[in-house]
């Protein structure tokens, strides 16, 4: 049963859409973090937060310089079940709509760049506004929310009147859902998790910028997408070269082959003398042409 499930997961990841792969990666990271937590707890190994500290993005510039990868890893990291549940539900529902108008590479591009833009917005705000000066050394951000909101806003910008049917509310246009999400982050900014709300706004802004430029014919993520393709090609298995070996031709074989070829040429020349060049078949003409090039 375990092997069958593992093979099924591998097959789904390999042949599934980019949306499926993004969900799988988020789930895999979440499970890995929880497993490490459980192992450290059971064996009394101490603090297991090293994995979180390695992947979450800090606000302090000096810490970012020591952990530059965290600008990307943070957007796949969740520590609470409710956090990952809502993010992945959002990603699944809005990602499916996104893929009705965009391709998988664009989904990955906007997920990564939206998350990156959210992280940079959060870092800039924490180092710029006096309200955060005391907490900068201890501030960290994690979660896919900025990436997901970038996808939500990009889709809403591209197809603003796309209608979703919500429980208890009925039909609601996508542009209103996106607008409500952004306003909610703004009005709850000082109620806790300010860094998260700021990152969401940064991701949303990139989503709007990406989709609005795409409607004008400019793909802001085209270069980034090509870079991702190049990186992915490094990990693809190279095609094996098929090597065949030919037995070397002996002098006897060579002399016999040349004799046969000469007999064929003599026969063709006699035919030309009797009936003219036009009497030759296509194969005879080709043979004569090849022989003339050799000589």
C-alpha atoms as a printed R data frame, in Angstrom:
    type eleno elety resid chain resno       x      y       z
1   ATOM     1    CA   UNK     A     1   0.000  0.000   0.000
2   ATOM     2    CA   UNK     A     2   2.809  2.413   0.944
3   ATOM     3    CA   UNK     A     3   4.723  1.769  -2.257
4   ATOM     4    CA   UNK     A     4   1.584  2.212  -4.359
5   ATOM     5    CA   UNK     A     5   0.773  5.524  -2.661
6   ATOM     6    CA   UNK     A     6   4.350  6.743  -3.106
7   ATOM     7    CA   UNK     A     7   4.308  5.843  -6.807
8   ATOM     8    CA   UNK     A     8   0.962  7.568  -7.234
9   ATOM     9    CA   UNK     A     9   2.263 10.750  -5.591
10  ATOM    10    CA   UNK     A    10   5.385 10.663  -7.772
11  ATOM    11    CA   UNK     A    11   3.282 10.159 -10.905
12  ATOM    12    CA   UNK     A    12   0.891 12.971  -9.973
13  ATOM    13    CA   UNK     A    13   3.786 15.330  -9.287
14  ATOM    14    CA   UNK     A    14   5.579 14.389 -12.527
15  ATOM    15    CA   UNK     A    15   2.572 14.518 -14.828
16  ATOM    16    CA   UNK     A    16   0.359 16.976 -12.936
17  ATOM    17    CA   UNK     A    17  -0.021 20.697 -13.533
18  ATOM    18    CA   UNK     A    18   2.246 23.354 -12.064
19  ATOM    19    CA   UNK     A    19  -0.533 24.117  -9.593
20  ATOM    20    CA   UNK     A    20  -0.409 20.528  -8.320
21  ATOM    21    CA   UNK     A    21   3.376 20.710  -7.968
22  ATOM    22    CA   UNK     A    22   3.253 23.955  -5.997
23  ATOM    23    CA   UNK     A    23   0.711 22.454  -3.605
24  ATOM    24    CA   UNK     A    24   2.820 19.302  -3.223
25  ATOM    25    CA   UNK     A    25   5.988 21.289  -2.454
26  ATOM    26    CA   UNK     A    26   4.199 23.363   0.203
27  ATOM    27    CA   UNK     A    27   2.782 20.203   1.783
28  ATOM    28    CA   UNK     A    28   6.157 18.415   1.667
29  ATOM    29    CA   UNK     A    29   7.911 21.301   3.437
30  ATOM    30    CA   UNK     A    30   5.155 21.490   6.053
31  ATOM    31    CA   UNK     A    31   5.341 17.743   6.756
32  ATOM    32    CA   UNK     A    32   9.159 17.858   6.913
33  ATOM    33    CA   UNK     A    33   9.083 20.675   9.470
34  ATOM    34    CA   UNK     A    34   6.514 18.835  11.597
35  ATOM    35    CA   UNK     A    35   8.492 15.582  11.435
36  ATOM    36    CA   UNK     A    36  11.640 17.365  12.611
37  ATOM    37    CA   UNK     A    37   9.629 18.932  15.446
38  ATOM    38    CA   UNK     A    38   8.317 15.502  16.490
39  ATOM    39    CA   UNK     A    39  11.762 13.836  16.392
40  ATOM    40    CA   UNK     A    40  13.381 16.600  18.435
41  ATOM    41    CA   UNK     A    41  10.542 16.436  20.971
42  ATOM    42    CA   UNK     A    42  10.536 12.623  21.378
43  ATOM    43    CA   UNK     A    43  14.296 12.326  21.759
44  ATOM    44    CA   UNK     A    44  14.646 15.481  23.860
45  ATOM    45    CA   UNK     A    45  17.113 16.959  21.400
46  ATOM    46    CA   UNK     A    46  16.316 20.534  22.313
47  ATOM    47    CA   UNK     A    47  15.083 23.348  20.103
48  ATOM    48    CA   UNK     A    48  13.996 22.323  16.590
49  ATOM    49    CA   UNK     A    49  13.482 25.863  15.315
50  ATOM    50    CA   UNK     A    50  16.723 25.757  13.305
51  ATOM    51    CA   UNK     A    51  14.760 24.691  10.209
52  ATOM    52    CA   UNK     A    52  12.361 27.614  10.554
53  ATOM    53    CA   UNK     A    53  15.253 30.019  11.132
54  ATOM    54    CA   UNK     A    54  16.993 28.675   8.026
55  ATOM    55    CA   UNK     A    55  13.945 29.090   5.744
56  ATOM    56    CA   UNK     A    56  11.970 32.090   7.049
57  ATOM    57    CA   UNK     A    57  12.944 35.518   5.745
58  ATOM    58    CA   UNK     A    58  14.308 37.991   8.332
59  ATOM    59    CA   UNK     A    59  13.708 41.723   8.268
60  ATOM    60    CA   UNK     A    60  17.211 42.722   9.343
61  ATOM    61    CA   UNK     A    61  19.504 43.358   6.375
62  ATOM    62    CA   UNK     A    62  22.527 41.714   7.994
63  ATOM    63    CA   UNK     A    63  20.606 38.490   8.563
64  ATOM    64    CA   UNK     A    64  19.319 38.505   4.972
65  ATOM    65    CA   UNK     A    65  22.906 38.777   3.728
66  ATOM    66    CA   UNK     A    66  23.667 35.560   5.632
67  ATOM    67    CA   UNK     A    67  20.475 33.821   4.444
68  ATOM    68    CA   UNK     A    68  19.759 35.153   0.918
69  ATOM    69    CA   UNK     A    69  17.927 31.944  -0.074
70  ATOM    70    CA   UNK     A    70  15.242 32.779   2.500
71  ATOM    71    CA   UNK     A    71  13.811 35.350   0.047
72  ATOM    72    CA   UNK     A    72  12.425 32.314  -1.811
73  ATOM    73    CA   UNK     A    73  12.249 29.531   0.774
74  ATOM    74    CA   UNK     A    74   9.974 31.510   3.093
75  ATOM    75    CA   UNK     A    75   7.107 31.332   0.581
76  ATOM    76    CA   UNK     A    76   6.970 27.535   0.898
77  ATOM    77    CA   UNK     A    77   7.195 27.482   4.689
78  ATOM    78    CA   UNK     A    78   4.232 27.115   7.085
79  ATOM    79    CA   UNK     A    79   4.274 26.147  10.738
80  ATOM    80    CA   UNK     A    80   0.576 26.185  11.634
81  ATOM    81    CA   UNK     A    81  -2.037 23.875  10.112
82  ATOM    82    CA   UNK     A    82  -4.670 26.615   9.729
83  ATOM    83    CA   UNK     A    83  -2.102 28.820   7.995
84  ATOM    84    CA   UNK     A    84  -1.233 26.263   5.325
85  ATOM    85    CA   UNK     A    85  -4.847 25.096   4.987
86  ATOM    86    CA   UNK     A    86  -6.195 28.503   4.029
87  ATOM    87    CA   UNK     A    87  -3.228 29.351   1.823
88  ATOM    88    CA   UNK     A    88  -3.484 26.107  -0.140
89  ATOM    89    CA   UNK     A    89  -7.266 26.395  -0.495
90  ATOM    90    CA   UNK     A    90  -6.801 29.899  -1.891
91  ATOM    91    CA   UNK     A    91  -4.010 28.663  -4.151
92  ATOM    92    CA   UNK     A    92  -6.087 25.736  -5.420
93  ATOM    93    CA   UNK     A    93  -9.286 27.668  -6.124
94  ATOM    94    CA   UNK     A    94  -7.720 30.766  -7.652
95  ATOM    95    CA   UNK     A    95  -4.886 28.827  -9.283
96  ATOM    96    CA   UNK     A    96  -7.416 26.828 -11.317
97  ATOM    97    CA   UNK     A    97  -8.984 30.045 -12.567
98  ATOM    98    CA   UNK     A    98  -5.521 31.473 -13.293
99  ATOM    99    CA   UNK     A    99  -4.680 28.467 -15.478
100 ATOM   100    CA   UNK     A   100  -7.767 29.078 -17.596
101 ATOM   101    CA   UNK     A   101  -6.008 32.170 -18.982
102 ATOM   102    CA   UNK     A   102  -2.296 31.609 -18.295
103 ATOM   103    CA   UNK     A   103   0.108 28.682 -18.560
104 ATOM   104    CA   UNK     A   104   1.933 26.709 -15.886
105 ATOM   105    CA   UNK     A   105   5.232 28.522 -16.289
106 ATOM   106    CA   UNK     A   106   3.470 31.861 -15.773
107 ATOM   107    CA   UNK     A   107   1.846 30.470 -12.626
108 ATOM   108    CA   UNK     A   108   5.246 29.490 -11.220
109 ATOM   109    CA   UNK     A   109   6.750 32.811 -12.284
110 ATOM   110    CA   UNK     A   110   4.102 34.935 -10.612
111 ATOM   111    CA   UNK     A   111   4.158 32.697  -7.508
112 ATOM   112    CA   UNK     A   112   7.915 33.197  -7.091
113 ATOM   113    CA   UNK     A   113   8.114 36.836  -8.163
114 ATOM   114    CA   UNK     A   114   4.971 37.752  -6.216
115 ATOM   115    CA   UNK     A   115   6.465 36.131  -3.123
116 ATOM   116    CA   UNK     A   116   9.806 37.852  -3.732
117 ATOM   117    CA   UNK     A   117   8.130 41.236  -4.181
118 ATOM   118    CA   UNK     A   118   6.164 40.652  -0.978
119 ATOM   119    CA   UNK     A   119   9.368 39.837   0.930
120 ATOM   120    CA   UNK     A   120  11.165 42.910  -0.398
121 ATOM   121    CA   UNK     A   121   8.199 45.141   0.480
122 ATOM   122    CA   UNK     A   122   8.152 43.726   4.021
123 ATOM   123    CA   UNK     A   123  11.922 44.186   4.436
124 ATOM   124    CA   UNK     A   124  11.795 47.745   3.097
125 ATOM   125    CA   UNK     A   125   8.890 48.701   5.383
126 ATOM   126    CA   UNK     A   126  10.510 47.252   8.507
127 ATOM   127    CA   UNK     A   127  13.747 49.123   7.848
128 ATOM   128    CA   UNK     A   128  12.063 52.351   6.772
129 ATOM   129    CA   UNK     A   129   9.180 53.023   9.192
130 ATOM   130    CA   UNK     A   130   9.967 54.003  12.813
131 ATOM   131    CA   UNK     A   131   7.097 51.846  14.104
132 ATOM   132    CA   UNK     A   132   9.197 48.714  13.470
133 ATOM   133    CA   UNK     A   133  12.634 49.944  14.573
134 ATOM   134    CA   UNK     A   134  12.563 48.036  17.884
135 ATOM   135    CA   UNK     A   135  11.472 44.713  16.393
136 ATOM   136    CA   UNK     A   136  13.593 44.552  13.225
137 ATOM   137    CA   UNK     A   137  16.240 42.207  14.719
138 ATOM   138    CA   UNK     A   138  13.549 39.731  15.804
139 ATOM   139    CA   UNK     A   139  11.128 39.982  12.858
140 ATOM   140    CA   UNK     A   140  10.638 37.093  10.433
141 ATOM   141    CA   UNK     A   141   8.088 36.300   7.727
142 ATOM   142    CA   UNK     A   142   6.914 32.958   6.388
143 ATOM   143    CA   UNK     A   143   4.065 31.555   4.332
144 ATOM   144    CA   UNK     A   144   2.709 31.533   0.787
145 ATOM   145    CA   UNK     A   145   0.182 34.323   1.329
146 ATOM   146    CA   UNK     A   146   2.052 36.998  -0.667
147 ATOM   147    CA   UNK     A   147   2.490 34.582  -3.586
148 ATOM   148    CA   UNK     A   148  -1.136 33.479  -3.457
149 ATOM   149    CA   UNK     A   149  -2.434 37.042  -3.283
150 ATOM   150    CA   UNK     A   150  -0.259 37.914  -6.293
151 ATOM   151    CA   UNK     A   151  -2.066 35.150  -8.218
152 ATOM   152    CA   UNK     A   152  -5.478 36.321  -6.941
153 ATOM   153    CA   UNK     A   153  -4.918 39.956  -7.924
154 ATOM   154    CA   UNK     A   154  -3.302 39.070 -11.273
155 ATOM   155    CA   UNK     A   155  -6.318 36.950 -12.197
156 ATOM   156    CA   UNK     A   156  -8.748 39.622 -10.990
157 ATOM   157    CA   UNK     A   157  -6.898 42.284 -12.993
158 ATOM   158    CA   UNK     A   158  -6.902 40.176 -16.162
159 ATOM   159    CA   UNK     A   159 -10.539 39.000 -15.886
160 ATOM   160    CA   UNK     A   160 -12.139 41.374 -13.342
161 ATOM   161    CA   UNK     A   161 -15.713 40.289 -14.042
162 ATOM   162    CA   UNK     A   162 -15.074 36.565 -13.622
163 ATOM   163    CA   UNK     A   163 -17.853 35.406 -11.303
164 ATOM   164    CA   UNK     A   164 -17.398 33.032  -8.370
165 ATOM   165    CA   UNK     A   165 -20.325 31.585  -6.440
166 ATOM   166    CA   UNK     A   166 -19.667 31.865  -2.697
167 ATOM   167    CA   UNK     A   167 -21.592 30.126   0.055
168 ATOM   168    CA   UNK     A   168 -24.185 32.439   1.672
169 ATOM   169    CA   UNK     A   169 -23.205 35.285  -0.707
170 ATOM   170    CA   UNK     A   170 -24.011 33.874  -4.123
171 ATOM   171    CA   UNK     A   171 -22.322 35.225  -7.268
172 ATOM   172    CA   UNK     A   172 -19.431 37.610  -6.597
173 ATOM   173    CA   UNK     A   173 -17.091 39.117  -9.204
174 ATOM   174    CA   UNK     A   174 -13.428 38.312  -8.756
175 ATOM   175    CA   UNK     A   175 -12.394 41.982  -8.681
176 ATOM   176    CA   UNK     A   176 -14.407 42.503  -5.485
177 ATOM   177    CA   UNK     A   177 -12.842 39.472  -3.808
178 ATOM   178    CA   UNK     A   178  -9.351 40.772  -4.614
179 ATOM   179    CA   UNK     A   179 -10.207 44.297  -3.467
180 ATOM   180    CA   UNK     A   180 -11.674 42.997  -0.185
181 ATOM   181    CA   UNK     A   181  -8.541 40.921   0.475
182 ATOM   182    CA   UNK     A   182  -6.272 43.939   0.025
183 ATOM   183    CA   UNK     A   183  -8.463 46.230   2.156
184 ATOM   184    CA   UNK     A   184  -8.548 43.604   4.901
185 ATOM   185    CA   UNK     A   185  -4.744 43.617   5.038
186 ATOM   186    CA   UNK     A   186  -4.680 47.417   5.189
187 ATOM   187    CA   UNK     A   187  -7.267 47.858   7.958
188 ATOM   188    CA   UNK     A   188  -5.780 45.070  10.118
189 ATOM   189    CA   UNK     A   189  -2.182 46.236   9.709
190 ATOM   190    CA   UNK     A   190  -1.739 47.300  13.344
191 ATOM   191    CA   UNK     A   191  -3.768 44.472  14.845
192 ATOM   192    CA   UNK     A   192  -0.900 41.958  14.695
193 ATOM   193    CA   UNK     A   193   1.260 40.278  12.042
194 ATOM   194    CA   UNK     A   194   2.070 43.614  10.413
195 ATOM   195    CA   UNK     A   195   4.919 42.039   8.456
196 ATOM   196    CA   UNK     A   196   2.596 39.465   6.947
197 ATOM   197    CA   UNK     A   197   0.040 42.098   5.935
198 ATOM   198    CA   UNK     A   198   2.723 44.265   4.330
199 ATOM   199    CA   UNK     A   199   4.081 41.273   2.401
200 ATOM   200    CA   UNK     A   200   0.544 40.503   1.192
201 ATOM   201    CA   UNK     A   201   0.180 44.053  -0.117
202 ATOM   202    CA   UNK     A   202   3.542 43.788  -1.892
203 ATOM   203    CA   UNK     A   203   2.530 40.516  -3.526
204 ATOM   204    CA   UNK     A   204  -0.830 41.983  -4.545
205 ATOM   205    CA   UNK     A   205   0.867 44.985  -6.137
206 ATOM   206    CA   UNK     A   206   3.111 42.740  -8.214
207 ATOM   207    CA   UNK     A   207   0.112 40.674  -9.297
208 ATOM   208    CA   UNK     A   208  -1.647 43.823 -10.492
209 ATOM   209    CA   UNK     A   209   1.488 45.079 -12.252
210 ATOM   210    CA   UNK     A   210   2.098 41.738 -13.969
211 ATOM   211    CA   UNK     A   211  -1.448 41.299 -15.292
212 ATOM   212    CA   UNK     A   212  -1.931 44.939 -16.343
213 ATOM   213    CA   UNK     A   213   1.310 44.870 -18.339
214 ATOM   214    CA   UNK     A   214   0.411 41.508 -19.849
215 ATOM   215    CA   UNK     A   215  -2.845 42.972 -21.162
216 ATOM   216    CA   UNK     A   216  -0.690 45.529 -22.971
217 ATOM   217    CA   UNK     A   217   1.438 42.760 -24.499
218 ATOM   218    CA   UNK     A   218   4.391 42.907 -22.094
219 ATOM   219    CA   UNK     A   219   5.271 39.832 -20.035
220 ATOM   220    CA   UNK     A   220   7.278 41.082 -17.045
221 ATOM   221    CA   UNK     A   221   8.201 37.545 -16.079
222 ATOM   222    CA   UNK     A   222   9.389 36.345 -19.481
223 ATOM   223    CA   UNK     A   223  13.090 36.630 -18.694
224 ATOM   224    CA   UNK     A   224  12.622 35.087 -15.269
225 ATOM   225    CA   UNK     A   225  10.643 32.233 -16.834
226 ATOM   226    CA   UNK     A   226  13.460 31.513 -19.277
227 ATOM   227    CA   UNK     A   227  15.915 31.467 -16.389
228 ATOM   228    CA   UNK     A   228  13.721 28.903 -14.621
229 ATOM   229    CA   UNK     A   229  13.666 26.771 -17.780
230 ATOM   230    CA   UNK     A   230  17.463 26.880 -17.928
231 ATOM   231    CA   UNK     A   231  17.789 25.861 -14.282
232 ATOM   232    CA   UNK     A   232  15.259 23.041 -14.777
233 ATOM   233    CA   UNK     A   233  17.234 21.736 -17.768
234 ATOM   234    CA   UNK     A   234  20.263 21.189 -15.485
235 ATOM   235    CA   UNK     A   235  18.325 18.542 -13.576
236 ATOM   236    CA   UNK     A   236  16.790 16.742 -16.540
237 ATOM   237    CA   UNK     A   237  18.440 13.371 -17.295
238 ATOM   238    CA   UNK     A   238  20.534 13.587 -20.430
239 ATOM   239    CA   UNK     A   239  19.653 11.266 -23.296
240 ATOM   240    CA   UNK     A   240  21.981  8.317 -23.520
241 ATOM   241    CA   UNK     A   241  24.014  8.088 -26.706
242 ATOM   242    CA   UNK     A   242  23.646  4.849 -28.554
243 ATOM   243    CA   UNK     A   243  27.061  3.612 -29.682
244 ATOM   244    CA   UNK     A   244  27.325  1.069 -32.479
245 ATOM   245    CA   UNK     A   245  30.440 -0.638 -33.667
246 ATOM   246    CA   UNK     A   246  31.208 -1.565 -37.258
247 ATOM   247    CA   UNK     A   247  33.626 -4.288 -38.190
248 ATOM   248    CA   UNK     A   248  36.571 -2.920 -40.134
249 ATOM   249    CA   UNK     A   249  36.637 -3.654 -43.894
250 ATOM   250    CA   UNK     A   250  39.416 -6.017 -45.028
251 ATOM   251    CA   UNK     A   251  41.431 -5.489 -48.227
252 ATOM   252    CA   UNK     A   252  39.599 -8.411 -49.822
253 ATOM   253    CA   UNK     A   253  36.188 -6.924 -48.990
254 ATOM   254    CA   UNK     A   254  37.270 -3.503 -50.259
255 ATOM   255    CA   UNK     A   255  38.544 -4.835 -53.580
256 ATOM   256    CA   UNK     A   256  35.378 -6.866 -54.105
257 ATOM   257    CA   UNK     A   257  33.131 -3.843 -53.381
258 ATOM   258    CA   UNK     A   258  35.056 -1.601 -55.767
259 ATOM   259    CA   UNK     A   259  34.872 -4.275 -58.486
260 ATOM   260    CA   UNK     A   260  31.079 -4.517 -58.142
261 ATOM   261    CA   UNK     A   261  30.696 -0.730 -58.231
262 ATOM   262    CA   UNK     A   262  32.838 -0.488 -61.356
263 ATOM   263    CA   UNK     A   263  30.784 -3.189 -63.078
264 ATOM   264    CA   UNK     A   264  27.594 -1.248 -62.312
265 ATOM   265    CA   UNK     A   265  29.107  1.969 -63.710
266 ATOM   266    CA   UNK     A   266  30.309  0.171 -66.878
267 ATOM   267    CA   UNK     A   267  26.816 -1.234 -67.369
268 ATOM   268    CA   UNK     A   268  25.268  2.241 -67.016
269 ATOM   269    CA   UNK     A   269  27.745  3.785 -69.471
270 ATOM   270    CA   UNK     A   270  26.988  1.071 -72.048
271 ATOM   271    CA   UNK     A   271  23.264  1.774 -71.619
272 ATOM   272    CA   UNK     A   272  23.868  5.485 -72.237
273 ATOM   273    CA   UNK     A   273  25.841  4.623 -75.405
274 ATOM   274    CA   UNK     A   274  23.005  2.481 -76.711
275 ATOM   275    CA   UNK     A   275  19.891  4.422 -75.697
276 ATOM   276    CA   UNK     A   276  20.974  7.802 -74.325
277 ATOM   277    CA   UNK     A   277  20.982  9.342 -70.837
278 ATOM   278    CA   UNK     A   278  17.189  9.644 -70.645
279 ATOM   279    CA   UNK     A   279  16.866  5.864 -70.727
280 ATOM   280    CA   UNK     A   280  18.435  5.561 -67.273
281 ATOM   281    CA   UNK     A   281  16.292  4.849 -64.232
282 ATOM   282    CA   UNK     A   282  16.278  7.240 -61.244
283 ATOM   283    CA   UNK     A   283  18.429  4.830 -59.264
284 ATOM   284    CA   UNK     A   284  20.970  4.546 -62.105
285 ATOM   285    CA   UNK     A   285  21.160  8.318 -62.474
286 ATOM   286    CA   UNK     A   286  21.741  8.678 -58.711
287 ATOM   287    CA   UNK     A   287  24.495  6.060 -58.786
288 ATOM   288    CA   UNK     A   288  26.174  7.765 -61.727
289 ATOM   289    CA   UNK     A   289  25.948 11.130 -60.000
290 ATOM   290    CA   UNK     A   290  27.540  9.803 -56.816
291 ATOM   291    CA   UNK     A   291  30.355  8.195 -58.789
292 ATOM   292    CA   UNK     A   292  31.051 11.420 -60.670
293 ATOM   293    CA   UNK     A   293  31.367 13.310 -57.381
294 ATOM   294    CA   UNK     A   294  33.889 10.759 -56.090
295 ATOM   295    CA   UNK     A   295  36.040 11.181 -59.141
